[in-house]
Amino acid sequence: MNSLFADEHKALALSRYMLASGAALLIIGILGGYVFDSILTLPAQVFSHILVIAGPTLVKVGYVIRLNALARCAKSFN
C-alpha cells in the first residue's frame, strides 16, 4: 500500500478512479433510491440509499488523495 502512495503519479491515478467510481455510485444510488424506487424491491432500495452515502464518501477521500498528490507534485517540481 505504501508503494501506491509513495509515487505521486500512482496516487493521482488512484484518486481519479476513486472520484469517478464515487460519482458513479452516487448516480446509481440516486437513480435506484429515488427515481426507480417503485419498481425495486426493498433490499434493492436500501442498497441504493447506502450507495447515496458511500458515493460521496469515496469522492471526498479521492479528492483528499488528489490534493495530497498534487501538492507533492508541485513540491518535487520546485
SEFIZA-3560 file (N, C-alpha, C; in Angstrom, 3 decimals):
REM SEFIZA-3560
<numar><xx>0.817</xx><yy>-1.185</yy><zz>0.000</zz><atom>N</atom></numar>
<numar><xx>0.000</xx><yy>0.000</yy><zz>0.000</zz><atom>CA</atom></numar>
<numar><xx>0.865</xx><yy>1.254</yy><zz>0.000</zz><atom>C</atom></numar>
<numar><xx>1.995</xx><yy>1.195</yy><zz>0.679</zz><atom>N</atom></numar>
<numar><xx>2.874</xx><yy>2.355</yy><zz>0.686</zz><atom>CA</atom></numar>
<numar><xx>3.416</xx><yy>2.660</yy><zz>-0.698</zz><atom>C</atom></numar>
<numar><xx>3.648</xx><yy>1.618</yy><zz>-1.495</zz><atom>N</atom></numar>
<numar><xx>4.159</xx><yy>1.860</yy><zz>-2.841</zz><atom>CA</atom></numar>
<numar><xx>3.131</xx><yy>2.581</yy><zz>-3.708</zz><atom>C</atom></numar>
<numar><xx>1.868</xx><yy>2.405</yy><zz>-3.372</zz><atom>N</atom></numar>
<numar><xx>0.814</xx><yy>3.074</yy><zz>-4.133</zz><atom>CA</atom></numar>
<numar><xx>0.803</xx><yy>4.576</yy><zz>-3.844</zz><atom>C</atom></numar>
<numar><xx>1.040</xx><yy>4.946</yy><zz>-2.588</zz><atom>N</atom></numar>
<numar><xx>1.003</xx><yy>6.355</yy><zz>-2.219</zz><atom>CA</atom></numar>
<numar><xx>2.372</xx><yy>7.018</yy><zz>-2.302</zz><atom>C</atom></numar>
<numar><xx>3.441</xx><yy>6.227</yy><zz>-2.434</zz><atom>N</atom></numar>
<numar><xx>4.781</xx><yy>6.810</yy><zz>-2.493</zz><atom>CA</atom></numar>
<numar><xx>4.994</xx><yy>7.577</yy><zz>-3.798</zz><atom>C</atom></numar>
<numar><xx>4.471</xx><yy>7.067</yy><zz>-4.871</zz><atom>N</atom></numar>
<numar><xx>4.606</xx><yy>7.726</yy><zz>-6.170</zz><atom>CA</atom></numar>
<numar><xx>3.419</xx><yy>8.672</yy><zz>-6.384</zz><atom>C</atom></numar>
<numar><xx>3.727</xx><yy>9.915</yy><zz>-6.666</zz><atom>N</atom></numar>
<numar><xx>2.668</xx><yy>10.918</yy><zz>-6.829</zz><atom>CA</atom></numar>
<numar><xx>1.744</xx><yy>10.598</yy><zz>-7.989</zz><atom>C</atom></numar>
<numar><xx>2.305</xx><yy>10.072</yy><zz>-9.058</zz><atom>N</atom></numar>
<numar><xx>1.508</xx><yy>9.800</yy><zz>-10.260</zz><atom>CA</atom></numar>
<numar><xx>0.570</xx><yy>8.618</yy><zz>-10.047</zz><atom>C</atom></numar>
<numar><xx>1.009</xx><yy>7.614</yy><zz>-9.284</zz><atom>N</atom></numar>
<numar><xx>0.114</xx><yy>6.500</yy><zz>-8.965</zz><atom>CA</atom></numar>
<numar><xx>-1.005</xx><yy>6.953</yy><zz>-8.041</zz><atom>C</atom></numar>
<numar><xx>-0.667</xx><yy>7.816</yy><zz>-7.089</zz><atom>N</atom></numar>
<numar><xx>-1.693</xx><yy>8.335</yy><zz>-6.190</zz><atom>CA</atom></numar>
<numar><xx>-2.690</xx><yy>9.202</yy><zz>-6.957</zz><atom>C</atom></numar>
<numar><xx>-2.206</xx><yy>9.947</yy><zz>-7.921</zz><atom>N</atom></numar>
<numar><xx>-3.091</xx><yy>10.766</yy><zz>-8.740</zz><atom>CA</atom></numar>
<numar><xx>-4.022</xx><yy>9.897</yy><zz>-9.591</zz><atom>C</atom></numar>
<numar><xx>-3.488</xx><yy>8.802</yy><zz>-10.125</zz><atom>N</atom></numar>
<numar><xx>-4.330</xx><yy>7.878</yy><zz>-10.892</zz><atom>CA</atom></numar>
<numar><xx>-5.362</xx><yy>7.213</yy><zz>-9.985</zz><atom>C</atom></numar>
<numar><xx>-4.958</xx><yy>6.838</yy><zz>-8.777</zz><atom>N</atom></numar>
<numar><xx>-5.898</xx><yy>6.243</yy><zz>-7.823</zz><atom>CA</atom></numar>
<numar><xx>-7.007</xx><yy>7.234</yy><zz>-7.482</zz><atom>C</atom></numar>
<numar><xx>-6.647</xx><yy>8.479</yy><zz>-7.276</zz><atom>N</atom></numar>
<numar><xx>-7.668</xx><yy>9.476</yy><zz>-6.941</zz><atom>CA</atom></numar>
<numar><xx>-8.643</xx><yy>9.678</yy><zz>-8.091</zz><atom>C</atom></numar>
<numar><xx>-8.139</xx><yy>9.614</yy><zz>-9.299</zz><atom>N</atom></numar>
<numar><xx>-9.011</xx><yy>9.749</yy><zz>-10.472</zz><atom>CA</atom></numar>
<numar><xx>-10.042</xx><yy>8.623</yy><zz>-10.515</zz><atom>C</atom></numar>
<numar><xx>-9.595</xx><yy>7.395</yy><zz>-10.241</zz><atom>N</atom></numar>
<numar><xx>-10.515</xx><yy>6.256</yy><zz>-10.218</zz><atom>CA</atom></numar>
<numar><xx>-11.510</xx><yy>6.361</yy><zz>-9.068</zz><atom>C</atom></numar>
<numar><xx>-11.036</xx><yy>6.841</yy><zz>-7.916</zz><atom>N</atom></numar>
<numar><xx>-11.929</xx><yy>6.974</yy><zz>-6.774</zz><atom>CA</atom></numar>
<numar><xx>-12.982</xx><yy>8.055</yy><zz>-7.013</zz><atom>C</atom></numar>
<numar><xx>-12.590</xx><yy>9.159</yy><zz>-7.616</zz><atom>N</atom></numar>
<numar><xx>-13.552</xx><yy>10.216</yy><zz>-7.914</zz><atom>CA</atom></numar>
<numar><xx>-14.603</xx><yy>9.744</yy><zz>-8.912</zz><atom>C</atom></numar>
<numar><xx>-14.161</xx><yy>9.046</yy><zz>-9.939</zz><atom>N</atom></numar>
<numar><xx>-15.100</xx><yy>8.572</yy><zz>-10.961</zz><atom>CA</atom></numar>
<numar><xx>-16.032</xx><yy>7.498</yy><zz>-10.406</zz><atom>C</atom></numar>
<numar><xx>-15.486</xx><yy>6.558</yy><zz>-9.657</zz><atom>N</atom></numar>
<numar><xx>-16.341</xx><yy>5.496</yy><zz>-9.120</zz><atom>CA</atom></numar>
<numar><xx>-17.276</xx><yy>6.033</yy><zz>-8.039</zz><atom>C</atom></numar>
<numar><xx>-16.827</xx><yy>6.997</yy><zz>-7.252</zz><atom>N</atom></numar>
<numar><xx>-17.715</xx><yy>7.602</yy><zz>-6.262</zz><atom>CA</atom></numar>
<numar><xx>-18.868</xx><yy>8.340</yy><zz>-6.913</zz><atom>C</atom></numar>
<numar><xx>-18.580</xx><yy>9.064</yy><zz>-7.985</zz><atom>N</atom></numar>
<numar><xx>-19.647</xx><yy>9.759</yy><zz>-8.704</zz><atom>CA</atom></numar>
<numar><xx>-20.620</xx><yy>8.766</yy><zz>-9.331</zz><atom>C</atom></numar>
<numar><xx>-20.089</xx><yy>7.673</yy><zz>-9.866</zz><atom>N</atom></numar>
<numar><xx>-20.956</xx><yy>6.645</yy><zz>-10.460</zz><atom>CA</atom></numar>
<numar><xx>-21.844</xx><yy>5.991</yy><zz>-9.398</zz><atom>C</atom></numar>
<numar><xx>-21.267</xx><yy>5.696</yy><zz>-8.240</zz><atom>N</atom></numar>
<numar><xx>-22.066</xx><yy>5.106</yy><zz>-7.160</zz><atom>CA</atom></numar>
<numar><xx>-23.155</xx><yy>6.059</yy><zz>-6.701</zz><atom>C</atom></numar>
<numar><xx>-22.837</xx><yy>7.330</yy><zz>-6.625</zz><atom>N</atom></numar>
<numar><xx>-23.837</xx><yy>8.317</yy><zz>-6.225</zz><atom>CA</atom></numar>
<numar><xx>-24.975</xx><yy>8.377</yy><zz>-7.232</zz><atom>C</atom></numar>
<numar><xx>-24.650</xx><yy>8.408</yy><zz>-8.506</zz><atom>N</atom></numar>
<numar><xx>-25.693</xx><yy>8.471</yy><zz>-9.540</zz><atom>CA</atom></numar>
<numar><xx>-26.553</xx><yy>7.207</yy><zz>-9.515</zz><atom>C</atom></numar>
<numar><xx>-25.916</xx><yy>6.046</yy><zz>-9.381</zz><atom>N</atom></numar>
<numar><xx>-26.675</xx><yy>4.789</yy><zz>-9.317</zz><atom>CA</atom></numar>
<numar><xx>-27.569</xx><yy>4.777</yy><zz>-8.081</zz><atom>C</atom></numar>
<numar><xx>-27.037</xx><yy>5.261</yy><zz>-6.966</zz><atom>N</atom></numar>
<numar><xx>-27.835</xx><yy>5.310</yy><zz>-5.745</zz><atom>CA</atom></numar>
<numar><xx>-29.025</xx><yy>6.243</yy><zz>-5.855</zz><atom>C</atom></numar>
<numar><xx>-28.828</xx><yy>7.391</yy><zz>-6.456</zz><atom>N</atom></numar>
<numar><xx>-29.934</xx><yy>8.339</yy><zz>-6.632</zz><atom>CA</atom></numar>
<numar><xx>-30.992</xx><yy>7.754</yy><zz>-7.562</zz><atom>C</atom></numar>
<numar><xx>-30.533</xx><yy>7.153</yy><zz>-8.650</zz><atom>N</atom></numar>
<numar><xx>-31.497</xx><yy>6.560</yy><zz>-9.580</zz><atom>CA</atom></numar>
<numar><xx>-32.276</xx><yy>5.423</yy><zz>-8.926</zz><atom>C</atom></numar>
<numar><xx>-31.566</xx><yy>4.561</yy><zz>-8.211</zz><atom>N</atom></numar>
<numar><xx>-32.247</xx><yy>3.430</yy><zz>-7.578</zz><atom>CA</atom></numar>
<numar><xx>-33.086</xx><yy>3.825</yy><zz>-6.388</zz><atom>C</atom></numar>
<numar><xx>-32.643</xx><yy>4.803</yy><zz>-5.617</zz><atom>N</atom></numar>
<numar><xx>-33.354</xx><yy>5.157</yy><zz>-4.399</zz><atom>CA</atom></numar>
<numar><xx>-34.493</xx><yy>6.135</yy><zz>-4.579</zz><atom>C</atom></numar>
<numar><xx>-34.428</xx><yy>6.939</yy><zz>-5.631</zz><atom>N</atom></numar>
<numar><xx>-35.427</xx><yy>7.999</yy><zz>-5.771</zz><atom>CA</atom></numar>
<numar><xx>-36.169</xx><yy>7.987</yy><zz>-7.104</zz><atom>C</atom></numar>
<numar><xx>-35.552</xx><yy>7.489</yy><zz>-8.162</zz><atom>N</atom></numar>
<numar><xx>-36.205</xx><yy>7.520</yy><zz>-9.468</zz><atom>CA</atom></numar>
<numar><xx>-36.950</xx><yy>6.218</yy><zz>-9.740</zz><atom>C</atom></numar>
<numar><xx>-36.266</xx><yy>5.101</yy><zz>-9.538</zz><atom>N</atom></numar>
<numar><xx>-36.857</xx><yy>3.792</yy><zz>-9.834</zz><atom>CA</atom></numar>
<numar><xx>-37.287</xx><yy>3.067</yy><zz>-8.566</zz><atom>C</atom></numar>
<numar><xx>-37.621</xx><yy>3.793</yy><zz>-7.522</zz><atom>N</atom></numar>
<numar><xx>-37.958</xx><yy>3.164</yy><zz>-6.249</zz><atom>CA</atom></numar>
<numar><xx>-39.240</xx><yy>2.345</yy><zz>-6.309</zz><atom>C</atom></numar>
<numar><xx>-40.150</xx><yy>2.688</yy><zz>-7.185</zz><atom>N</atom></numar>
<numar><xx>-41.424</xx><yy>1.967</yy><zz>-7.246</zz><atom>CA</atom></numar>
<numar><xx>-41.287</xx><yy>0.577</yy><zz>-7.865</zz><atom>C</atom></numar>
<numar><xx>-40.229</xx><yy>0.352</yy><zz>-8.652</zz><atom>N</atom></numar>
<numar><xx>-40.079</xx><yy>-0.957</yy><zz>-9.282</zz><atom>CA</atom></numar>
<numar><xx>-39.013</xx><yy>-1.825</yy><zz>-8.616</zz><atom>C</atom></numar>
<numar><xx>-38.313</xx><yy>-1.295</yy><zz>-7.620</zz><atom>N</atom></numar>
<numar><xx>-37.277</xx><yy>-2.050</yy><zz>-6.936</zz><atom>CA</atom></numar>
<numar><xx>-37.818</xx><yy>-2.701</yy><zz>-5.677</zz><atom>C</atom></numar>
<numar><xx>-37.190</xx><yy>-3.798</yy><zz>-5.286</zz><atom>N</atom></numar>
<numar><xx>-37.554</xx><yy>-4.442</yy><zz>-4.029</zz><atom>CA</atom></numar>
<numar><xx>-36.990</xx><yy>-3.625</yy><zz>-2.867</zz><atom>C</atom></numar>
<numar><xx>-37.447</xx><yy>-3.930</yy><zz>-1.665</zz><atom>N</atom></numar>
<numar><xx>-36.991</xx><yy>-3.193</yy><zz>-0.500</zz><atom>CA</atom></numar>
<numar><xx>-35.486</xx><yy>-3.347</yy><zz>-0.263</zz><atom>C</atom></numar>
<numar><xx>-34.908</xx><yy>-4.555</yy><zz>-0.367</zz><atom>N</atom></numar>
<numar><xx>-33.446</xx><yy>-4.638</yy><zz>-0.203</zz><atom>CA</atom></numar>
<numar><xx>-32.676</xx><yy>-3.840</yy><zz>-1.255</zz><atom>C</atom></numar>
<numar><xx>-33.169</xx><yy>-3.790</yy><zz>-2.469</zz><atom>N</atom></numar>
<numar><xx>-32.512</xx><yy>-3.003</yy><zz>-3.516</zz><atom>CA</atom></numar>
<numar><xx>-32.609</xx><yy>-1.509</yy><zz>-3.203</zz><atom>C</atom></numar>
<numar><xx>-33.730</xx><yy>-1.075</yy><zz>-2.648</zz><atom>N</atom></numar>
<numar><xx>-33.866</xx><yy>0.332</yy><zz>-2.264</zz><atom>CA</atom></numar>
<numar><xx>-32.936</xx><yy>0.684</yy><zz>-1.113</zz><atom>C</atom></numar>
<numar><xx>-32.815</xx><yy>-0.230</yy><zz>-0.146</zz><atom>N</atom></numar>
<numar><xx>-31.907</xx><yy>0.007</yy><zz>0.978</zz><atom>CA</atom></numar>
<numar><xx>-30.472</xx><yy>0.097</yy><zz>0.467</zz><atom>C</atom></numar>
<numar><xx>-30.097</xx><yy>-0.806</yy><zz>-0.436</zz><atom>N</atom></numar>
<numar><xx>-28.759</xx><yy>-0.774</yy><zz>-1.016</zz><atom>CA</atom></numar>
<numar><xx>-28.526</xx><yy>0.516</yy><zz>-1.793</zz><atom>C</atom></numar>
<numar><xx>-29.539</xx><yy>0.978</yy><zz>-2.495</zz><atom>N</atom></numar>
<numar><xx>-29.422</xx><yy>2.232</yy><zz>-3.238</zz><atom>CA</atom></numar>
<numar><xx>-29.198</xx><yy>3.410</yy><zz>-2.301</zz><atom>C</atom></numar>
<numar><xx>-29.880</xx><yy>3.412</yy><zz>-1.174</zz><atom>N</atom></numar>
<numar><xx>-29.685</xx><yy>4.501</yy><zz>-0.213</zz><atom>CA</atom></numar>
<numar><xx>-28.310</xx><yy>4.417</yy><zz>0.447</zz><atom>C</atom></numar>
<numar><xx>-27.788</xx><yy>3.213</yy><zz>0.607</zz><atom>N</atom></numar>
<numar><xx>-26.416</xx><yy>3.064</yy><zz>1.116</zz><atom>CA</atom></numar>
<numar><xx>-25.429</xx><yy>3.631</yy><zz>0.098</zz><atom>C</atom></numar>
<numar><xx>-25.696</xx><yy>3.428</yy><zz>-1.182</zz><atom>N</atom></numar>
<numar><xx>-24.824</xx><yy>3.978</yy><zz>-2.221</zz><atom>CA</atom></numar>
<numar><xx>-24.837</xx><yy>5.506</yy><zz>-2.226</zz><atom>C</atom></numar>
<numar><xx>-25.961</xx><yy>6.102</yy><zz>-1.832</zz><atom>N</atom></numar>
<numar><xx>-26.043</xx><yy>7.562</yy><zz>-1.763</zz><atom>CA</atom></numar>
<numar><xx>-25.093</xx><yy>8.087</yy><zz>-0.679</zz><atom>C</atom></numar>
<numar><xx>-24.823</xx><yy>7.280</yy><zz>0.328</zz><atom>N</atom></numar>
<numar><xx>-23.866</xx><yy>7.667</yy><zz>1.366</zz><atom>CA</atom></numar>
<numar><xx>-22.441</xx><yy>7.292</yy><zz>0.959</zz><atom>C</atom></numar>
<numar><xx>-22.262</xx><yy>6.104</yy><zz>0.392</zz><atom>N</atom></numar>
<numar><xx>-20.918</xx><yy>5.615</yy><zz>0.056</zz><atom>CA</atom></numar>
<numar><xx>-20.298</xx><yy>6.371</yy><zz>-1.113</zz><atom>C</atom></numar>
<numar><xx>-21.091</xx><yy>6.795</yy><zz>-2.069</zz><atom>N</atom></numar>
<numar><xx>-20.568</xx><yy>7.503</yy><zz>-3.236</zz><atom>CA</atom></numar>
<numar><xx>-19.863</xx><yy>8.805</yy><zz>-2.888</zz><atom>C</atom></numar>
<numar><xx>-20.533</xx><yy>9.710</yy><zz>-2.175</zz><atom>N</atom></numar>
<numar><xx>-19.851</xx><yy>10.958</yy><zz>-1.808</zz><atom>CA</atom></numar>
<numar><xx>-18.657</xx><yy>10.742</yy><zz>-0.872</zz><atom>C</atom></numar>
<numar><xx>-18.726</xx><yy>9.701</yy><zz>-0.041</zz><atom>N</atom></numar>
<numar><xx>-17.589</xx><yy>9.396</yy><zz>0.825</zz><atom>CA</atom></numar>
<numar><xx>-16.374</xx><yy>9.038</yy><zz>-0.015</zz><atom>C</atom></numar>
<numar><xx>-16.578</xx><yy>8.235</yy><zz>-1.032</zz><atom>N</atom></numar>
<numar><xx>-15.485</xx><yy>7.862</yy><zz>-1.924</zz><atom>CA</atom></numar>
<numar><xx>-14.978</xx><yy>9.075</yy><zz>-2.695</zz><atom>C</atom></numar>
<numar><xx>-15.868</xx><yy>9.962</yy><zz>-3.073</zz><atom>N</atom></numar>
<numar><xx>-15.458</xx><yy>11.196</yy><zz>-3.757</zz><atom>CA</atom></numar>
<numar><xx>-14.590</xx><yy>12.059</yy><zz>-2.836</zz><atom>C</atom></numar>
<numar><xx>-14.986</xx><yy>12.179</yy><zz>-1.583</zz><atom>N</atom></numar>
<numar><xx>-14.225</xx><yy>13.008</yy><zz>-0.642</zz><atom>CA</atom></numar>
<numar><xx>-12.837</xx><yy>12.435</yy><zz>-0.384</zz><atom>C</atom></numar>
<numar><xx>-12.744</xx><yy>11.122</yy><zz>-0.194</zz><atom>N</atom></numar>
<numar><xx>-11.439</xx><yy>10.500</yy><zz>0.039</zz><atom>CA</atom></numar>
<numar><xx>-10.569</xx><yy>10.630</yy><zz>-1.212</zz><atom>C</atom></numar>
<numar><xx>-11.152</xx><yy>10.425</yy><zz>-2.372</zz><atom>N</atom></numar>
<numar><xx>-10.408</xx><yy>10.589</yy><zz>-3.616</zz><atom>CA</atom></numar>
<numar><xx>-9.917</xx><yy>12.009</yy><zz>-3.819</zz><atom>C</atom></numar>
<numar><xx>-10.714</xx><yy>12.975</yy><zz>-3.392</zz><atom>N</atom></numar>
<numar><xx>-10.324</xx><yy>14.380</yy><zz>-3.534</zz><atom>CA</atom></numar>
<numar><xx>-9.159</xx><yy>14.718</yy><zz>-2.604</zz><atom>C</atom></numar>
<numar><xx>-9.178</xx><yy>14.183</yy><zz>-1.393</zz><atom>N</atom></numar>
<numar><xx>-8.076</xx><yy>14.422</yy><zz>-0.462</zz><atom>CA</atom></numar>
<numar><xx>-6.785</xx><yy>13.786</yy><zz>-0.988</zz><atom>C</atom></numar>
<numar><xx>-6.887</xx><yy>12.587</yy><zz>-1.534</zz><atom>N</atom></numar>
<numar><xx>-5.707</xx><yy>11.939</yy><zz>-2.119</zz><atom>CA</atom></numar>
<numar><xx>-5.202</xx><yy>12.750</yy><zz>-3.301</zz><atom>C</atom></numar>
<numar><xx>-6.109</xx><yy>13.288</yy><zz>-4.093</zz><atom>N</atom></numar>
<numar><xx>-5.713</xx><yy>14.113</yy><zz>-5.241</zz><atom>CA</atom></numar>
<numar><xx>-4.993</xx><yy>15.389</yy><zz>-4.791</zz><atom>C</atom></numar>
<numar><xx>-5.524</xx><yy>16.047</yy><zz>-3.775</zz><atom>N</atom></numar>
<numar><xx>-4.872</xx><yy>17.251</yy><zz>-3.267</zz><atom>CA</atom></numar>
<numar><xx>-3.477</xx><yy>16.950</yy><zz>-2.736</zz><atom>C</atom></numar>
<numar><xx>-3.347</xx><yy>15.840</yy><zz>-2.019</zz><atom>N</atom></numar>
<numar><xx>-2.053</xx><yy>15.456</yy><zz>-1.477</zz><atom>CA</atom></numar>
<numar><xx>-1.074</xx><yy>15.143</yy><zz>-2.592</zz><atom>C</atom></numar>
<numar><xx>-1.519</xx><yy>14.414</yy><zz>-3.603</zz><atom>N</atom></numar>
<numar><xx>-0.641</xx><yy>14.053</yy><zz>-4.711</zz><atom>CA</atom></numar>
<numar><xx>-0.219</xx><yy>15.285</yy><zz>-5.508</zz><atom>C</atom></numar>
<numar><xx>-1.153</xx><yy>16.215</yy><zz>-5.735</zz><atom>N</atom></numar>
<numar><xx>-0.813</xx><yy>17.438</yy><zz>-6.467</zz><atom>CA</atom></numar>
<numar><xx>0.158</xx><yy>18.313</yy><zz>-5.677</zz><atom>C</atom></numar>
<numar><xx>-0.013</xx><yy>18.357</yy><zz>-4.365</zz><atom>N</atom></numar>
<numar><xx>0.920</xx><yy>19.133</yy><zz>-3.540</zz><atom>CA</atom></numar>
<numar><xx>2.317</xx><yy>18.528</yy><zz>-3.594</zz><atom>C</atom></numar>
<numar><xx>2.403</xx><yy>17.198</yy><zz>-3.576</zz><atom>N</atom></numar>
<numar><xx>3.712</xx><yy>16.553</yy><zz>-3.666</zz><atom>CA</atom></numar>
<numar><xx>4.314</xx><yy>16.741</yy><zz>-5.052</zz><atom>C</atom></numar>
<numar><xx>3.481</xx><yy>16.751</yy><zz>-6.095</zz><atom>N</atom></numar>
<numar><xx>3.989</xx><yy>17.010</yy><zz>-7.445</zz><atom>CA</atom></numar>
<numar><xx>4.549</xx><yy>18.424</yy><zz>-7.553</zz><atom>C</atom></numar>
<numar><xx>3.832</xx><yy>19.383</yy><zz>-6.973</zz><atom>N</atom></numar>
<numar><xx>4.303</xx><yy>20.768</yy><zz>-7.020</zz><atom>CA</atom></numar>
<numar><xx>5.578</xx><yy>20.949</yy><zz>-6.220</zz><atom>C</atom></numar>
<numar><xx>5.692</xx><yy>20.242</yy><zz>-5.101</zz><atom>N</atom></numar>
<numar><xx>6.900</xx><yy>20.341</yy><zz>-4.272</zz><atom>CA</atom></numar>
<numar><xx>8.093</xx><yy>19.736</yy><zz>-4.983</zz><atom>C</atom></numar>
<numar><xx>7.896</xx><yy>18.621</yy><zz>-5.677</zz><atom>N</atom></numar>
<numar><xx>9.002</xx><yy>17.988</yy><zz>-6.392</zz><atom>CA</atom></numar>
<numar><xx>9.382</xx><yy>18.764</yy><zz>-7.657</zz><atom>C</atom></numar>
<numar><xx>8.438</xx><yy>19.568</yy><zz>-8.176</zz><atom>N</atom></numar>
<numar><xx>8.712</xx><yy>20.379</yy><zz>-9.364</zz><atom>CA</atom></numar>
<numar><xx>9.639</xx><yy>21.535</yy><zz>-9.039</zz><atom>C</atom></numar>
<numar><xx>9.478</xx><yy>22.100</yy><zz>-7.852</zz><atom>N</atom></numar>
<numar><xx>10.297</xx><yy>23.253</yy><zz>-7.443</zz><atom>CA</atom></numar>
<numar><xx>11.636</xx><yy>22.823</yy><zz>-7.023</zz><atom>C</atom></numar>
//
